[in-house]
Amino acid sequence: MDEDPIGRIKNITTCLLSSLPAGIALVAAAKTRSPDEVQAVIDSGVRILGYNYVQEAERMYEVIGNSAQWHMIGHLQKNKIKKAVRLFDMIETVDSEELARELDRHCAIVNKKMPVLVEINSGKESNKTGILPEDAEQLILCMSGLPNLQVQGLMTMGPLSGDPEHARPYFRTTKAVFDRISQAEIPNVSMRYLSMGMSNSYKIAVEEGANIIRIGTLLFGERNS
Ligand SMILES: *Cc1c(COP(=O)(O)O)cnc(C)c1O
């Protein structure tokens, strides 16, 4: 057992933040973590929390409030969109026209222009969320016409593997899509963010052009279950 788990989280967070190149944003992927653990990364300089589930984010918002920004990094279910548009500052996981239209509609109701990323299924895995790389531009063209959303970039997970080097081709694929869409200069689309890389792969993701990394285990330790 670790004698001071909160102190450990603070040390690791401080170290990681000071090691990152300028211009790389760290999202603490906070699923399953306690309020004390989440407060520890905030106290150490983390500015963005990533959540996979709306309800879990809502519970933590009661504690953390606006001392962080809130990113949705999990698949967004249709029946959670209403709550999600109120809570989150960015939705990183838009992957269909249907979801985009529903988000736009709910953002209109609360008069919010929501920054969003399009999630790319860079491994083309049939069981995974995200849009296929070759279909991304078409989706983004459609989203450019939705006045309450602003596409600000792409996000990808990539196939999970023990060897982070295996993730590199999927990060490359996603960066190539990012560059192509940037060059297309689509109205109401501002390609700024490329969200790729997790605890074991973030260094490779940064080498391949990521400027948002999403880190859980490295900051907080292994998840139970
Ligand atoms: C959990 C999670 C992460 C972080 O994963 P770790 O391996 O714990 O760093 C990143 N992105 C998403 C979408 C996640 O669900």
PDBQT file of the ligand as one rigid body, heavy atoms in Angstrom, charges set to zero:
ROOT
HETATM    1  C1  LIG A 301      -9.584   5.969 -19.768  1.00  0.00    +0.000 C 
HETATM    2  C2  LIG A 301      -9.359   6.754 -21.019  1.00  0.00    +0.000 A 
HETATM    3  C3  LIG A 301      -8.127   7.357 -21.297  1.00  0.00    +0.000 A 
HETATM    4  C4  LIG A 301      -6.925   7.223 -20.389  1.00  0.00    +0.000 C 
HETATM    5  O1  LIG A 301      -6.478   5.914 -20.351  1.00  0.00    +0.000 OA
HETATM    6  P1  LIG A 301      -5.221   5.508 -19.407  1.00  0.00    +0.000 P 
HETATM    7  O2  LIG A 301      -4.658   4.325 -20.080  1.00  0.00    +0.000 OA
HETATM    8  O3  LIG A 301      -5.808   5.218 -18.066  1.00  0.00    +0.000 OA
HETATM    9  O4  LIG A 301      -4.310   6.673 -19.393  1.00  0.00    +0.000 OA
HETATM   10  C5  LIG A 301      -8.017   8.105 -22.459  1.00  0.00    +0.000 A 
HETATM   11  N1  LIG A 301      -9.042   8.245 -23.311  1.00  0.00    +0.000 NA
HETATM   12  C6  LIG A 301     -10.236   7.676 -23.081  1.00  0.00    +0.000 A 
HETATM   13  C7  LIG A 301     -11.333   7.867 -24.069  1.00  0.00    +0.000 C 
HETATM   14  C8  LIG A 301     -10.425   6.911 -21.936  1.00  0.00    +0.000 A 
HETATM   15  O5  LIG A 301     -11.627   6.337 -21.729  1.00  0.00    +0.000 OA
ENDROOT
TORSDOF 0
